[in-house]
């Protein structure tokens, strides 16, 4: 019985912290950079970080430094704007809609969240290619990995599909979480509560599987040379 109570507490705590974590540490995460160049503004999750460019080797001119600083500031302004918008929609629209079981409001909030993620990514993509325009071909050779426009377009298709499915799962998890809360208030049977807890565990497992598949799909877009750099694969 004690083990059961402990399990329920762990899941129960996870229910009401996962949404906060999602809004704060998923793609809309605000990471204010003091670096002159943000090597990986796109933030695709390959399962391994893209190596940083050594800015000192670029020998940037004063004009380049000024332009790059302005681009970085614009990037950060956009990240702050859309990250805050995402958190506000999540906390002020989605969560109340789920609590009221208002399907129309849930659908509306979900689309607003996905559109916010899309706008955020537009800001990041714009920075990525505008930053490259400031640099010379010789300077760009110092970047460990650079993606083409075609690659980024494919990454975006994969990301959008993943984000939509992930959001559906997070909403489903939130719904089950509130049901568990209600059952506990009603002193429901252990069997009823366990049924809901099992659904939450299944959702979490599906999210883990989806993340693996997402990373695999992203990696398939990489060239052989890019995979060698990112994963230290032998030639």
Phi, psi and omega per residue, in radians:
X1 nan -0.719 3.130
X2 -1.102 -0.684 3.119
X3 -1.108 -0.694 3.135
X4 -1.109 -0.782 3.141
X5 -1.090 -0.716 3.126
X6 -1.094 -0.736 3.124
X7 -1.085 -0.776 -3.129
X8 -1.103 -0.681 3.134
X9 -1.132 -0.730 3.130
X10 -1.075 -0.841 -3.139
X11 -1.142 -0.715 -3.094
X12 -1.102 -0.754 3.099
X13 -1.114 -0.716 3.132
X14 -1.083 -0.589 -3.124
X15 -1.014 -0.764 -2.996
X16 -1.724 0.039 3.016
X17 -1.877 -0.387 -3.057
X18 -1.108 -0.641 -3.124
X19 -1.185 -0.637 3.114
X20 -1.162 -0.776 3.124
X21 -1.050 -0.732 -3.129
X22 -1.025 -0.814 -3.080
X23 -1.243 -0.402 -3.046
X24 -1.812 -0.480 -3.015
X25 -2.164 0.179 3.011
X26 -1.561 -2.706 -3.038
X27 -0.974 -0.564 -3.127
X28 -1.327 0.130 -3.123
X29 -0.944 2.283 3.104
X30 -1.529 2.010 3.077
X31 -2.136 1.619 -3.101
X32 -1.243 2.116 -3.072
X33 -1.816 2.442 3.046
X34 -1.785 0.033 3.130
X35 -1.298 2.620 -3.135
X36 -1.188 -0.606 3.127
X37 -2.225 2.259 3.026
X38 -1.589 1.849 -3.042
X39 -1.106 -0.716 -3.065
X40 -2.182 1.285 3.133
X41 -1.311 -0.337 -3.029
X42 -1.259 -0.523 3.043
X43 1.013 0.684 2.977
X44 -1.322 2.476 -3.072
X45 -1.663 1.649 3.113
X46 -1.509 -0.086 -3.058
X47 1.597 -0.080 3.100
X48 -2.678 2.431 -3.070
X49 -1.246 2.516 3.067
X50 -1.296 2.300 -3.121
X51 -1.015 2.483 -3.141
X52 -1.302 2.580 3.028
X53 -1.394 2.489 3.084
X54 -1.472 1.726 -3.046
X55 -1.072 -0.576 -3.113
X56 -1.057 -0.529 -3.115
X57 -1.347 -0.187 -3.097
X58 -1.401 -0.381 -3.112
X59 0.892 0.992 -3.085
X60 -1.171 2.505 3.074
X61 -1.436 2.822 3.087
X62 -0.980 -0.673 3.136
X63 -1.137 -0.726 3.118
X64 -1.120 -0.733 3.141
X65 -1.071 -0.710 3.135
X66 -1.134 -0.790 -3.137
X67 -1.139 -0.718 -3.130
X68 -1.178 -0.620 3.098
X69 -1.120 -0.754 3.126
X70 -1.128 -0.693 3.113
X71 -1.134 -0.730 -3.141
X72 -1.134 -0.711 3.127
X73 -1.117 -0.684 3.108
X74 -1.144 -0.684 3.088
X75 -1.053 -0.823 -3.093
X76 -1.182 -0.625 3.075
X77 -1.073 -0.744 3.125
X78 -1.154 -0.714 3.140
X79 -1.123 -0.720 3.118
X80 -1.133 -0.795 -3.118
X81 -1.019 -0.906 -3.038
X82 -1.392 -0.457 3.057
X83 -1.180 -0.728 3.093
X84 -1.152 -0.707 3.126
X85 -1.084 -0.743 3.129
X86 -1.056 -0.841 -3.117
X87 -1.095 -0.692 -3.140
X88 -1.137 -0.770 3.126
X89 -1.110 -0.754 -3.122
X90 -1.054 -0.863 -3.018
X91 -1.442 -0.581 -3.028
X92 -1.749 -0.305 -3.130
X93 -2.059 -0.915 -3.058
X94 -1.193 -0.902 -3.080
X95 -1.051 -0.798 3.082
X96 -1.099 -0.632 3.135
X97 -1.139 -0.694 3.113
X98 -1.158 -0.730 3.135
X99 -1.075 -0.625 -3.136
X100 -1.541 -0.089 -3.080
X101 0.984 0.744 3.125
X102 -1.626 1.689 -3.028
X103 -1.106 -0.653 3.122
X104 -1.139 -0.732 3.128
X105 -1.201 -0.627 3.095
X106 -1.101 -0.806 3.137
X107 -1.072 -0.746 3.141
X108 -1.111 -0.797 -3.138
X109 -1.124 -0.684 -3.141
X110 -1.075 -0.784 3.139
X111 -1.156 -0.638 3.100
X112 -1.134 -0.692 3.114
X113 -1.126 -0.780 -3.136
X114 -1.142 -0.679 3.096
X115 -1.148 -0.629 3.109
X116 -1.140 -0.739 3.084
X117 -1.083 -0.674 -3.140
X118 -1.150 -0.746 3.122
X119 -1.153 -0.674 3.088
X120 -1.057 -0.761 -3.110
X121 -1.189 -0.560 3.073
X122 -1.055 -0.708 3.112
X123 -1.093 -0.762 -3.119
X124 -1.170 -0.728 3.142
X125 -1.150 -0.711 3.119
X126 -1.043 -0.780 3.107
X127 -1.055 -0.774 -3.042
X128 -0.990 -0.809 -3.078
X129 -1.486 -0.542 3.074
X130 -1.187 -0.652 3.090
X131 -1.048 -0.705 -3.131
X132 -1.180 -0.540 3.130
X133 -1.164 -0.456 -3.134
X134 -1.293 -0.455 -3.046
X135 -1.651 2.756 3.109
X136 -1.495 2.834 3.080
X137 -0.972 -0.654 3.134
X138 -1.166 -0.681 3.122
X139 -1.182 -0.645 -3.121
X140 -1.156 -0.388 3.123
X141 -1.146 -0.312 -3.130
X142 -1.418 -0.176 3.108
X143 -1.339 2.218 -3.138
X144 -1.010 -0.686 -3.134
X145 -2.500 2.347 3.002
X146 -2.294 2.294 -3.136
X147 -1.637 2.550 3.062
X148 -1.431 2.912 3.095
X149 -1.066 -0.685 3.140
X150 -1.108 -0.702 3.115
X151 -1.132 -0.770 -3.131
X152 -1.096 -0.679 3.095
X153 -1.054 -0.724 3.127
X154 -1.223 -0.690 3.074
X155 -1.020 -0.717 -3.094
X156 -1.149 -0.675 3.085
X157 -1.073 -0.749 3.134
X158 -1.158 -0.768 -3.115
X159 -1.111 -0.774 -3.112
X160 -1.090 -0.734 3.105
X161 -1.121 -0.726 3.141
X162 -1.156 -0.782 -3.128
X163 -1.084 -0.688 -3.141
X164 -1.125 -0.801 -3.135
X165 -1.184 -0.690 3.129
X166 -1.087 -0.720 3.139
X167 -1.153 -0.694 3.080
X168 -1.027 -0.740 -3.136
X169 -1.197 -0.688 3.128
X170 -1.142 -0.652 3.094
X171 -1.171 -0.752 3.110
X172 -1.063 -0.693 3.129
X173 -1.148 -0.710 3.127
X174 -1.106 -0.743 3.125
X175 -1.041 -0.827 3.132
X176 -1.125 -0.582 3.113
X177 -1.096 -0.771 3.114
X178 -1.179 -0.551 3.098
X179 -1.173 -0.693 3.085
X180 -1.098 -0.747 3.119
X181 -1.039 -0.772 -3.128
X182 -1.154 -0.715 3.126
X183 -1.098 -0.670 3.115
X184 -1.137 -0.692 3.119
X185 -1.127 -0.591 -3.111
X186 -1.508 0.062 -3.097
X187 0.951 0.784 3.141
X188 -1.164 2.918 -3.117
X189 -1.204 2.738 3.097
X190 -1.036 -0.642 -3.138
X191 -1.078 -0.768 -3.137
X192 -1.114 -0.760 -3.138
X193 -1.154 -0.748 -3.135
X194 -1.072 -0.602 3.121
X195 -1.074 -0.756 3.127
X196 -1.221 -0.682 3.118
X197 -1.099 -0.686 3.118
X198 -1.092 -0.639 3.098
X199 -1.146 -0.687 3.115
X200 -1.120 -0.745 3.110
X201 -1.086 -0.715 3.125
X202 -1.111 -0.691 3.104
X203 -1.112 -0.768 3.131
X204 -1.078 -0.699 3.116
X205 -1.151 -0.666 3.103
X206 -1.126 -0.674 3.114
X207 -1.111 -0.682 3.109
X208 -1.133 -0.754 3.120
X209 -1.112 -0.722 -3.137
X210 -1.116 -0.658 3.127
X211 -1.121 -0.723 3.100
X212 -1.075 -0.816 -3.137
X213 -1.127 -0.630 3.103
X214 -1.086 -0.803 -3.136
X215 -1.140 -0.691 3.111
X216 -1.084 -0.755 -3.136
X217 -1.105 -0.712 3.108
X218 -1.106 -0.771 -3.086
X219 -1.133 -0.504 3.133
X220 -1.178 -0.350 3.128
X221 -1.423 -0.383 -3.115
X222 -1.195 2.616 3.020
X223 -1.374 2.922 3.115
X224 -1.031 -0.741 -3.124
X225 -1.124 -0.691 3.133
X226 -1.161 -0.678 3.096
X227 -1.136 -0.647 3.124
X228 -1.100 -0.686 3.131
X229 -1.251 -0.802 -3.026
X230 -1.270 -0.685 -3.061
X231 -1.980 0.195 3.103
X232 0.939 0.693 3.110
X233 -1.293 2.516 3.127
X234 -1.307 2.449 3.118
X235 -1.301 nan nan
